[in-house]
Amino acid sequence: MKQIEVQIMGQGYVLGCPEGGETRLGQAVGKVDEAMCKIRDAGKIKARDRIAVLAALNLAFDLTDRPATVQASGDSGTSSTDLHSLLQRMDAVLARDNQLI
């Protein structure tokens, strides 16, 4: 597993990434960063942990609002297991960064 350094809302994180998963991880980081920055820029919430939770909920809501799509490989779209795994990794990163109480 590779270690990839990313920036989310101006904060650096080192994430584990399976070989060949760099593009997907980059896309996920981009979506999370965009969602968090949008909430922060709205000016109502300043705490990073609250911003992260709201961004995660918004992204999860968007995923559950879409019908599952079948890709060319025959795999279905993002599953609830994938989403759960992503949320667990976000919680772990934020906890290590002492941002999540």
C-alpha positions in Angstrom: 0.0 0.0 0.0 1.3 3.4 -1.0 1.3 6.5 1.2 -0.1 9.5 -0.5 0.0 13.1 0.9 -3.1 15.1 0.3 -4.5 18.5 1.3 -8.1 18.9 2.5 -9.2 22.3 3.5 -5.6 23.4 3.7 -4.6 20.7 6.1 -2.1 18.0 5.1 -2.9 14.3 5.5 -1.0 11.1 4.7 -3.4 8.4 3.5 -2.8 4.8 2.6 -3.7 4.0 -1.0 -3.8 0.7 -2.8 -1.6 0.4 -5.9 -3.4 1.8 -8.9 -6.0 3.6 -6.7 -4.3 7.0 -6.8 -6.8 8.5 -9.3 -9.8 7.4 -7.4 -8.3 8.6 -4.1 -7.5 11.9 -5.7 -11.1 12.2 -6.9 -12.4 11.4 -3.5 -10.1 13.9 -1.8 -11.2 16.5 -4.3 -14.9 15.9 -3.5 -14.3 16.0 0.2 -12.2 19.1 0.0 -14.8 20.8 -2.2 -17.6 19.9 0.2 -15.8 21.0 3.3 -14.6 24.3 1.8 -18.1 25.1 0.6 -19.4 24.6 4.1 -16.6 26.6 5.6 -16.9 29.4 3.1 -20.6 29.7 3.9 -19.3 31.2 7.1 -21.7 29.7 9.6 -19.5 26.9 10.9 -15.9 27.2 11.8 -15.0 23.9 13.7 -13.2 21.5 11.4 -14.9 18.4 13.0 -18.4 19.8 12.4 -17.5 20.8 8.9 -16.2 17.2 8.2 -19.4 15.6 9.6 -21.7 17.9 7.6 -19.6 17.3 4.4 -19.7 13.5 5.0 -23.5 13.6 5.5 -24.0 15.7 2.4 -21.8 13.3 0.3 -23.6 10.3 1.8 -27.0 11.8 1.1 -25.9 12.5 -2.5 -24.8 8.8 -2.9 -28.0 7.4 -1.4 -30.1 9.8 -3.6 -28.6 8.2 -6.8 -29.7 4.9 -8.2 -26.9 2.3 -8.4 -25.2 2.3 -11.8 -23.7 -0.7 -13.5 -20.3 0.0 -14.8 -18.6 -1.6 -17.8 -16.8 -4.1 -15.6 -20.1 -5.3 -14.2 -19.5 -3.9 -10.7 -22.2 -1.8 -9.2 -21.6 1.8 -8.2 -20.4 2.9 -4.8 -21.8 0.5 -2.2 -22.8 1.2 1.4 -19.7 -0.8 2.4 -17.5 1.6 0.4 -19.2 4.6 2.0 -18.9 3.1 5.5 -15.2 2.4 4.9 -14.6 5.9 3.7 -16.4 7.4 6.8 -14.3 5.2 9.1 -11.1 6.3 7.4 -12.2 10.0 7.7 -12.9 9.5 11.4 -9.5 7.9 11.9 -7.6 10.7 10.2 -9.5 13.4 12.0 -9.0 11.6 15.3 -5.3 11.3 14.7 -5.2 15.0 13.9 -7.0 15.7 17.2 -9.8 17.3 15.3 -12.5 15.0 16.2 -13.7 14.9 19.8 
